[in-house]
Amino acid sequence: AACAAASQWTWALFLLETLRVESRPEVCPDVVSCNSALSACAAAAAWASAVALLDSMRLRRQGTVAWPYADIVSFNTSANACARAAQFDHVQFLVKGMYRSALRPDMHTLGTMLTTCSTQALWQEALELLGTFRLRQ
């Protein structure tokens, strides 16, 4: 969390990777530590790093240490990183990934998507999102 507040996303990812590689099996990265690193990426709009970490969490295993399952916070924080970098297509892709992971987008997800649409003047896409979101609720 301190790395996110200071926009030190590279340091957050380094610490997370060090924890994953050099720790004992009982001291592995958990969803909270991964989400904190994602938050640091989002604060700096480091969307590619956020998506890469989320992919690792979704794949669940890298090397000998398992990653925690990605939760709704993981997806929303990654989507926020993409939104801050004006990566609307990646935001959409992540929302579709939520459904594939049996997670339901929430109001934070919708807000991120609508903010991305508004910053890029994608009003038709915003209306479609509202309609789709309403149907799935």
LINLIN-V47105 format. One record per pair of residues at least 12 apart in sequence whose ideal C-beta (glycine too) atoms are under 10 Angstrom apart, sorted by the first residue. I is the first residue (numbers start at 1). J is the second residue. D is the distance in whole Angstrom. If there is no record, write none. Layout:
# LINLIN-V47105
i/j/d
I/J/D
I/J/D
This chain:
# LINLIN-V47105
i/j/d
1/32/9
1/33/10
1/35/10
1/36/5
1/37/10
1/39/7
1/40/8
2/36/9
2/40/9
3/15/7
3/16/9
3/36/7
3/37/7
3/39/8
3/40/4
3/41/10
3/43/9
3/44/10
4/35/10
4/36/6
4/37/8
4/38/9
4/39/4
4/40/4
4/41/8
4/42/8
4/43/5
4/44/9
4/77/9
5/39/9
5/40/8
5/43/8
6/40/8
6/43/9
6/44/10
7/40/7
7/41/10
7/43/5
7/44/5
7/45/9
7/46/9
8/40/6
8/43/9
8/44/8
9/37/8
9/38/9
9/39/9
9/40/4
9/41/5
9/42/8
9/43/7
9/44/4
9/45/9
9/46/5
9/49/6
9/50/8
9/53/10
9/81/9
10/40/9
10/41/9
10/44/9
10/46/8
10/49/8
11/37/9
11/40/8
12/33/9
12/34/10
12/36/7
12/37/4
12/38/9
12/39/8
12/40/4
12/41/7
12/43/9
12/44/9
12/46/10
12/49/9
12/53/10
13/37/6
13/38/10
13/40/8
13/41/7
13/46/9
13/49/6
13/50/10
13/52/9
13/53/7
14/37/9
15/29/9
15/33/8
15/36/9
15/37/8
15/40/10
16/29/6
16/33/6
16/34/7
16/36/8
16/37/5
16/38/10
16/40/9
16/53/8
16/56/10
16/67/10
17/29/9
17/37/9
17/53/10
17/56/10
17/62/10
19/33/7
19/34/10
19/37/10
19/65/9
20/33/9
20/34/9
20/56/9
20/62/8
20/63/8
20/64/10
20/65/5
20/66/9
20/67/7
21/62/9
21/63/7
21/64/9
21/65/7
22/65/10
23/65/8
24/65/10
25/64/8
25/65/7
25/66/9
28/65/6
28/66/7
28/67/8
28/68/8
29/53/10
29/56/10
29/57/9
29/65/8
29/66/9
29/67/7
29/68/7
30/67/9
30/68/5
31/57/8
31/67/9
31/68/4
31/69/7
31/70/8
31/71/6
31/73/8
31/74/7
32/68/8
32/71/10
32/73/9
33/68/8
34/53/7
34/54/9
34/56/8
34/57/6
34/67/7
34/68/6
34/69/10
34/70/8
34/71/9
34/73/9
34/74/7
34/77/9
35/53/10
35/54/10
35/57/9
35/68/9
35/70/9
35/71/8
35/73/5
35/74/6
35/76/9
35/77/6
35/78/10
36/77/9
37/49/9
37/50/9
37/53/6
37/77/9
38/50/5
38/51/10
38/53/6
38/54/7
38/57/9
38/70/9
38/73/8
38/74/6
38/75/9
38/76/9
38/77/4
38/78/6
38/79/10
38/80/9
38/81/7
39/73/9
39/77/5
39/78/10
39/80/8
39/81/9
40/77/10
40/81/9
41/53/7
41/54/9
41/77/8
41/78/8
41/80/9
41/81/5
41/82/10
41/84/9
41/85/10
42/76/9
42/77/5
42/78/7
42/79/9
42/80/4
42/81/4
42/82/9
42/83/8
42/84/6
42/85/9
42/112/10
43/77/10
43/80/9
43/81/8
43/84/8
44/81/8
44/84/8
44/85/9
45/80/9
45/81/6
45/82/9
45/83/9
45/84/4
45/85/4
45/86/9
45/87/9
46/81/6
46/84/9
46/85/8
47/78/8
47/79/9
47/80/9
47/81/4
47/82/4
47/83/8
47/84/7
47/85/4
47/86/9
47/87/5
47/90/6
47/91/9
47/94/10
48/81/9
48/82/9
48/85/8
48/87/9
48/90/9
49/78/10
49/81/8
50/74/9
50/77/7
50/78/4
50/79/9
50/80/8
50/81/4
50/82/7
50/84/10
50/85/9
50/87/10
50/90/9
50/94/9
51/78/6
51/79/9
51/81/8
51/82/7
51/87/9
51/90/6
51/93/9
51/94/7
51/97/10
52/78/10
53/67/9
53/70/9
53/74/8
53/77/10
53/78/8
53/81/10
54/67/10
54/70/6
54/74/6
54/75/7
54/77/8
54/78/4
54/79/9
54/81/9
54/94/7
54/97/8
55/67/10
55/70/9
55/78/9
55/97/9
56/68/10
56/70/9
57/69/7
57/70/4
57/71/9
57/74/6
57/75/9
57/78/9
57/101/10
58/70/5
58/74/9
58/75/9
58/97/7
58/100/9
58/101/7
69/101/8
69/103/10
70/97/9
70/98/9
70/101/7
70/103/8
71/101/9
71/103/7
72/98/7
72/101/9
72/103/5
72/104/8
72/105/8
72/106/6
72/108/8
72/109/8
73/106/10
73/108/9
74/94/10
74/98/10
74/101/9
74/103/9
75/94/6
75/95/8
75/97/7
75/98/5
75/101/8
75/103/6
75/105/8
75/106/10
75/108/10
75/109/7
75/112/10
76/94/9
76/95/10
76/98/9
76/103/10
76/105/8
76/106/7
76/107/10
76/108/5
76/109/6
76/111/9
76/112/7
77/94/10
77/108/9
77/112/9
78/90/9
78/91/9
78/94/6
78/97/9
78/112/10
79/91/5
79/92/9
79/93/9
79/94/5
79/95/7
79/97/9
79/98/9
79/105/9
79/108/9
79/109/6
79/111/10
79/112/5
79/113/7
79/116/8
80/94/10
80/108/8
80/109/9
80/111/9
80/112/5
80/115/9
80/116/9
81/94/9
81/112/10
82/94/7
82/112/8
82/113/10
82/116/8
83/111/9
83/112/5
83/113/8
83/114/10
83/115/6
83/116/4
83/117/9
83/119/8
83/120/10
84/112/9
84/115/9
84/116/9
84/119/9
85/116/10
86/116/7
86/119/6
86/120/6
87/116/8
87/120/10
88/113/8
88/116/5
88/117/7
88/119/9
88/120/6
88/122/6
88/125/7
89/116/10
90/116/9
91/109/9
91/112/6
91/113/6
91/115/9
91/116/5
91/117/9
91/129/10
92/113/8
92/116/9
92/125/8
92/129/9
94/109/9
94/112/9
94/113/10
95/109/6
95/110/9
95/112/9
95/113/7
95/129/9
95/132/9
95/133/9
99/136/8
104/136/7
104/137/8
105/129/10
105/132/9
105/133/7
105/136/8
105/137/9
106/133/10
106/137/10
107/133/9
107/137/10
109/129/10
109/133/8
110/126/10
110/129/7
110/130/8
110/132/10
110/133/5
110/134/10
110/137/10
113/125/8
113/126/8
113/129/5
113/130/9
113/132/10
113/133/8
114/126/6
114/127/10
114/129/7
114/130/8
114/133/9
116/129/10
117/129/7
117/130/10
